[in-house]
């Protein structure tokens, strides 16, 4: 039987360590998730066994390592390994085609680095966390409805059996 993971993670992937630390400091006290920072996508992909709920992923990840995968390549791999993980793309580029490409490959949203990026990121994280809560509640409701349907079926089957095999409830 699988055990439920007690720690939930948010991965911050950006090749600019200062950007990573500023974002980490901004969201650290606001959310009950363990934060892990990465300077490249390859390291984050290696840790996908931690099942992060959210990944904040920079679009350009090759400023320090020329052969590093870019954000979209990492996004594709994350979605392949963990389709339920929500990925927020973060970029200094204000280009619509970059945003469209990111969304096409499964990004939850696209945030442009700038003066409103941190507050936008905080709102998106709130939305994703609320969405996760709703999905869990929906799963629980489906389980309850399924169990109720089974219970009703058992009661009906038992009633039919009793009526057919015994002279119960039949008028004289």
ZIZI-V356359 format. One record per residue. SS is DSSP state (helix for helix, strand for strand, loop for the rest). D_FIRST is the distance of its C-alpha to the first C-alpha in whole Angstrom. Layout:
# ZIZI-V356359
ss: {SS;SS}
d_first: {D_FIRST;D_FIRST}
This chain:
# ZIZI-V356359
ss: {loop;loop;loop;loop;loop;loop;loop;loop;strand;strand;strand;strand;strand;loop;loop;loop;helix;helix;helix;helix;helix;helix;helix;helix;helix;helix;helix;helix;loop;loop;loop;loop;loop;strand;strand;strand;strand;strand;loop;loop;helix;helix;helix;helix;helix;helix;loop;helix;helix;helix;loop;loop;loop;strand;strand;strand;strand;strand;loop;loop;loop;loop;loop;loop;loop;loop;loop;loop;loop;loop;helix;helix;helix;helix;helix;helix;helix;helix;helix;helix;helix;loop;loop;loop;loop;strand;strand;strand;strand;strand;strand;loop;loop;loop;loop;helix;helix;helix;helix;helix;helix;helix;helix;helix;loop;loop;loop;loop;strand;strand;strand;strand;loop;loop;loop;loop;helix;helix;helix;helix;helix;helix;helix;helix;helix;helix;helix;helix;helix;helix;helix;helix;helix;helix;helix;helix;helix;helix;helix;helix;helix;helix;helix;helix;helix;helix;helix;helix;helix;helix;helix;helix;helix;helix;helix;helix;helix;helix;helix;helix;helix;helix;helix;helix;helix;loop;loop;loop;loop;loop;loop;loop}
d_first: {0;4;6;10;13;15;18;20;22;25;27;31;32;36;38;41;39;41;40;37;38;39;37;34;37;37;34;32;33;33;29;26;25;25;27;28;31;32;35;34;31;30;29;27;25;24;22;21;17;18;17;21;21;25;27;31;33;36;38;40;38;41;43;42;41;43;41;38;36;37;35;35;34;31;30;30;27;25;25;24;21;20;22;21;22;26;29;32;35;37;41;44;45;47;47;45;45;42;40;40;39;36;35;36;33;30;32;31;35;37;39;42;43;46;47;44;41;40;40;39;36;35;36;33;31;31;31;28;26;28;26;23;23;25;22;19;22;22;19;19;22;21;18;21;24;21;21;24;25;24;25;29;28;27;30;33;32;32;36;37;36;38;41;41;41;43;46;44;45;48;52;55}
